[in-house]
Amino acid sequence: MDTTLPWVAVVDDEESIRRALLRLLRSAGIPALAFDGADSFLAALPAGAPCCALLDIHMPRRSGLELQALLADQAPQTGVIIMTGHHTPEEYARAQHYRPLAYLHKPVNDLQLLAAIGAVCPSWSLS
């Protein structure tokens, strides 16, 4: 995939979630790449930052919230969507510090997710 064009990153340690999100995005015509954790995603950044990154909060080694903070510094143009299967008010508050496009509960609502991506990647807007 050409990472010089707008694309979306899916960063989740659960393979089934990555596959499902990739299918959804690709069916909507959105180029996307999946990563099994923050480190593999960060290693791909020199090739070109995505216009949007879907980040799972609970991942081994580096959480989605830690990755969100790094992106705010290293790739501020990348919009972030936080996903969680185990919502807590504390995590929500931490996520809001870096102003995510959305904070979504798993299972993620497809239309909400696509609308949030469309907010930062207008060529894929639902409207």
The 8 nearest C-alpha neighbors of each residue, nearest first, counted from 0:
[[1, 2, 30, 32, 31, 4, 3, 6],
 [0, 2, 3, 4, 6, 5, 30, 47],
 [3, 1, 4, 47, 0, 46, 6, 5],
 [2, 4, 1, 47, 5, 46, 48, 6],
 [5, 3, 2, 1, 6, 49, 47, 30],
 [6, 4, 50, 49, 3, 2, 7, 30],
 [7, 5, 30, 49, 31, 50, 4, 2],
 [6, 8, 31, 51, 49, 52, 50, 30],
 [9, 7, 52, 32, 31, 33, 53, 49],
 [8, 10, 33, 53, 52, 34, 32, 11],
 [11, 9, 34, 54, 36, 35, 53, 33],
 [12, 10, 55, 35, 13, 36, 17, 9],
 [11, 13, 35, 36, 58, 14, 10, 59],
 [14, 12, 16, 11, 15, 17, 35, 58],
 [13, 15, 17, 16, 18, 12, 35, 11],
 [16, 14, 18, 17, 13, 19, 20, 12],
 [17, 15, 19, 14, 13, 18, 20, 11],
 [16, 18, 14, 20, 15, 19, 21, 11],
 [19, 17, 21, 15, 16, 20, 14, 22],
 [20, 18, 16, 22, 21, 17, 15, 23],
 [19, 21, 23, 17, 22, 18, 16, 24],
 [20, 22, 18, 24, 23, 19, 25, 17],
 [23, 21, 19, 25, 20, 24, 26, 18],
 [24, 22, 20, 26, 21, 25, 19, 27],
 [25, 23, 29, 27, 21, 26, 22, 20],
 [24, 26, 28, 29, 27, 22, 23, 21],
 [27, 25, 23, 28, 24, 22, 29, 21],
 [26, 28, 24, 25, 29, 23, 123, 113],
 [29, 27, 25, 26, 24, 30, 123, 23],
 [28, 30, 24, 25, 27, 31, 6, 123],
 [31, 29, 6, 25, 7, 28, 24, 32],
 [32, 30, 7, 6, 8, 29, 21, 33],
 [31, 33, 8, 9, 7, 34, 30, 21],
 [34, 32, 9, 8, 10, 17, 31, 35],
 [33, 35, 10, 36, 40, 39, 9, 11],
 [36, 34, 12, 11, 10, 39, 33, 13],
 [37, 35, 34, 38, 12, 39, 10, 11],
 [36, 38, 40, 39, 61, 41, 66, 10],
 [37, 39, 41, 40, 36, 42, 61, 35],
 [38, 40, 42, 41, 37, 36, 34, 43],
 [41, 39, 37, 43, 38, 42, 34, 36],
 [42, 40, 38, 44, 43, 39, 37, 45],
 [41, 43, 39, 40, 44, 38, 45, 37],
 [44, 42, 40, 41, 45, 46, 39, 47],
 [45, 43, 48, 41, 46, 47, 42, 40],
 [44, 46, 47, 43, 42, 48, 41, 2],
 [47, 45, 44, 43, 2, 48, 3, 42],
 [48, 46, 44, 45, 2, 3, 49, 43],
 [47, 49, 44, 50, 74, 77, 46, 45],
 [50, 48, 6, 51, 7, 77, 8, 5],
 [49, 51, 77, 5, 6, 7, 78, 120],
 [52, 50, 78, 7, 77, 49, 79, 8],
 [53, 51, 8, 79, 7, 9, 54, 80],
 [54, 52, 80, 9, 10, 81, 8, 79],
 [55, 53, 81, 10, 63, 82, 52, 80],
 [54, 56, 82, 11, 63, 83, 57, 81],
 [57, 55, 63, 62, 83, 64, 54, 82],
 [56, 58, 62, 55, 63, 59, 83, 12],
 [59, 57, 62, 12, 61, 56, 60, 36],
 [58, 60, 61, 62, 57, 36, 12, 37],
 [59, 61, 58, 62, 37, 36, 38, 57],
 [62, 60, 59, 37, 65, 58, 63, 66],
 [63, 61, 58, 65, 64, 56, 57, 66],
 [62, 64, 56, 66, 54, 55, 65, 67],
 [63, 65, 67, 62, 66, 56, 94, 68],
 [66, 64, 62, 68, 67, 63, 61, 69],
 [65, 67, 63, 69, 64, 68, 70, 37],
 [66, 68, 64, 70, 65, 69, 63, 71],
 [69, 67, 71, 65, 66, 70, 64, 72],
 [70, 68, 66, 72, 71, 67, 73, 65],
 [71, 69, 74, 73, 67, 72, 68, 75],
 [70, 72, 75, 68, 69, 74, 73, 67],
 [71, 73, 70, 69, 75, 74, 68, 67],
 [74, 72, 70, 69, 71, 75, 68, 76],
 [75, 73, 70, 76, 77, 71, 72, 48],
 [74, 76, 71, 77, 72, 70, 73, 78],
 [75, 77, 74, 78, 50, 71, 48, 51],
 [78, 76, 50, 51, 75, 74, 49, 79],
 [77, 79, 51, 50, 119, 52, 100, 76],
 [80, 78, 52, 99, 51, 100, 53, 77],
 [79, 81, 53, 101, 100, 99, 102, 54],
 [80, 82, 102, 54, 53, 55, 103, 101],
 [83, 81, 55, 103, 104, 54, 102, 56],
 [84, 82, 104, 85, 56, 105, 55, 86],
 [83, 85, 105, 104, 86, 82, 106, 57],
 [86, 84, 83, 87, 104, 105, 57, 56],
 [87, 85, 83, 84, 88, 90, 104, 91],
 [86, 88, 90, 89, 91, 85, 92, 83],
 [87, 89, 91, 90, 92, 86, 93, 94],
 [90, 88, 92, 87, 91, 93, 86, 94],
 [91, 89, 93, 87, 92, 88, 94, 86],
 [90, 92, 88, 94, 89, 93, 95, 87],
 [91, 93, 89, 95, 90, 94, 88, 96],
 [94, 92, 90, 96, 95, 91, 89, 64],
 [93, 95, 91, 96, 92, 97, 90, 64],
 [96, 94, 98, 92, 97, 93, 91, 99],
 [95, 97, 94, 93, 98, 92, 99, 68],
 [98, 96, 95, 94, 99, 68, 71, 67],
 [99, 97, 95, 96, 100, 94, 79, 101],
 [98, 100, 79, 101, 80, 97, 95, 94],
 [99, 101, 80, 79, 115, 78, 98, 102],
 [102, 100, 80, 99, 103, 81, 115, 79],
 [101, 103, 81, 82, 80, 99, 104, 100],
 [104, 102, 82, 101, 81, 107, 83, 105],
 [103, 105, 83, 107, 82, 84, 106, 102],
 [106, 104, 107, 84, 83, 82, 103, 108],
 [105, 107, 104, 108, 84, 103, 83, 82],
 [106, 108, 105, 104, 109, 103, 112, 82],
 [107, 109, 111, 110, 112, 106, 105, 103],
 [110, 108, 112, 111, 107, 113, 23, 114],
 [109, 111, 113, 112, 108, 114, 125, 115],
 [112, 110, 114, 108, 109, 113, 115, 107],
 [111, 113, 109, 115, 110, 114, 108, 116],
 [114, 112, 116, 110, 115, 111, 117, 109],
 [113, 115, 117, 111, 116, 112, 110, 125],
 [116, 114, 118, 112, 117, 113, 100, 111],
 [117, 115, 113, 118, 114, 119, 120, 112],
 [116, 118, 124, 120, 121, 114, 123, 115],
 [119, 117, 115, 116, 120, 121, 114, 124],
 [118, 120, 117, 116, 121, 78, 50, 51],
 [119, 121, 117, 122, 118, 116, 123, 50],
 [122, 120, 117, 124, 123, 118, 119, 116],
 [121, 123, 120, 124, 117, 119, 5, 125],
 [124, 122, 117, 121, 120, 125, 29, 116],
 [123, 125, 117, 121, 126, 122, 114, 118],
 [124, 126, 114, 123, 117, 113, 110, 121],
 [125, 124, 114, 117, 123, 121, 122, 118]]
